[in-house]
Amino acid sequence: MFIIFTLKANAQIDSKTNLSELNQDQLKLALESSTGNMWVGKIMIGIGIGMIIPGGIMVSDGRSKNDIGPSHETVSGLYLLGGGLLFELVGIPTFLIGSNRKTKIEIELAKFNPKSSASINGIGLKINF
């Protein structure tokens, strides 16, 4: 399921306009968007880890205490594990796709700022040989 979600999200990004057709302002907006996606992915990964660890502890404690049937602690732990895995399933591809998109945008933005130019707030000196 993780692989299918990642491939589907990558297919949606590839169907967007070509980055080389965008101007500098549009690329900066796209860069902000991809940075935001990276932050959302990181937050979801953190929440998922924060749910998986206590869920695993609750499941192991509940199973060691009760041999007859599942205790309330085991069931609650399984819900936490499931929720944490769901957050991880969404957060990891979101982070990876945002990171890949950000790298591509930064490469395109480098075309607008050649290494031989010095610029501050749009005012600068450009020397090309």
C-alpha positions in Angstrom: 0.0 0.0 0.0 2.9 2.3 0.8 4.4 1.8 -2.7 1.1 2.3 -4.4 0.5 5.6 -2.5 4.0 6.8 -3.3 3.7 6.0 -7.0 0.2 7.6 -7.3 1.5 10.8 -5.6 4.6 10.9 -7.9 2.3 10.5 -11.0 0.2 13.5 -9.9 3.4 15.6 -9.5 4.7 14.6 -12.9 1.4 15.6 -14.5 1.9 19.2 -13.3 3.4 21.8 -15.6 7.0 21.5 -16.5 9.3 23.4 -14.1 11.4 24.8 -16.9 8.3 26.7 -18.2 7.8 28.6 -14.9 9.3 32.0 -14.2 11.3 32.9 -11.0 8.3 34.0 -9.0 6.3 31.0 -9.8 9.2 28.7 -8.9 9.6 30.5 -5.5 5.9 29.9 -4.8 6.3 26.2 -5.8 9.4 26.0 -3.5 7.3 27.3 -0.6 4.6 24.8 -1.3 7.1 21.9 -1.5 8.8 23.0 1.7 5.4 23.1 3.4 4.8 19.5 2.2 8.1 18.5 3.7 7.1 20.0 7.1 3.7 18.3 7.0 5.4 15.0 6.2 7.8 15.4 9.1 5.0 16.3 11.6 3.0 13.2 10.5 6.1 11.0 10.8 6.6 12.3 14.3 3.0 11.8 15.3 3.1 8.3 13.9 6.2 7.4 15.9 4.6 8.9 19.0 1.6 6.6 18.5 3.5 3.4 17.5 5.8 3.3 20.5 3.2 3.5 23.3 0.9 1.3 21.3 3.5 -1.4 21.1 4.2 -1.1 24.8 0.5 -1.3 25.6 0.1 -4.4 23.4 3.0 -6.2 25.0 1.9 -5.3 28.5 -1.7 -6.4 27.8 -0.6 -9.7 26.4 1.7 -10.5 29.3 -1.0 -9.8 31.9 -3.9 -11.7 30.3 -3.7 -15.1 28.8 -7.5 -15.8 28.3 -8.5 -13.0 25.9 -7.6 -9.6 24.8 -7.6 -7.0 27.5 -8.7 -3.4 27.1 -5.1 -2.4 27.2 -4.2 -4.7 24.3 -7.1 -3.4 22.2 -6.2 0.2 22.9 -2.6 -0.5 22.0 -3.7 -2.1 18.7 -5.7 1.1 17.9 -2.7 3.2 18.6 -0.5 1.0 16.5 -2.9 1.2 13.6 -3.3 4.9 13.8 0.5 5.4 14.0 1.0 3.2 11.0 -1.6 5.2 9.1 0.2 8.4 9.9 3.5 6.9 8.8 1.9 5.6 5.6 0.8 9.1 4.7 3.7 11.1 6.2 6.7 9.3 4.6 5.6 9.7 1.0 4.5 13.3 1.6 7.9 14.1 2.9 9.8 12.2 0.1 7.7 13.8 -2.6 8.1 17.3 -1.1 11.9 16.8 -0.8 12.2 15.6 -4.4 10.1 18.4 -5.7 12.1 20.9 -3.7 15.4 19.6 -5.2 14.0 19.9 -8.7 12.8 23.5 -8.1 16.1 24.5 -6.5 17.9 23.3 -9.7 15.6 25.3 -11.8 16.1 28.4 -9.6 19.8 28.1 -10.0 19.4 29.1 -13.7 18.1 32.5 -12.6 21.1 33.2 -10.3 24.4 32.5 -12.2 27.5 32.1 -10.0 29.1 35.2 -11.6 26.5 37.6 -10.3 26.3 39.5 -7.0 22.9 40.7 -6.1 21.2 42.2 -3.1 17.4 42.8 -3.2 17.3 42.8 -7.0 20.1 45.3 -7.4 23.3 43.8 -8.5 26.3 43.5 -10.7 26.5 40.9 -13.3 29.8 40.0 -15.0 29.9 37.3 -17.7 32.9 36.2 -19.7 
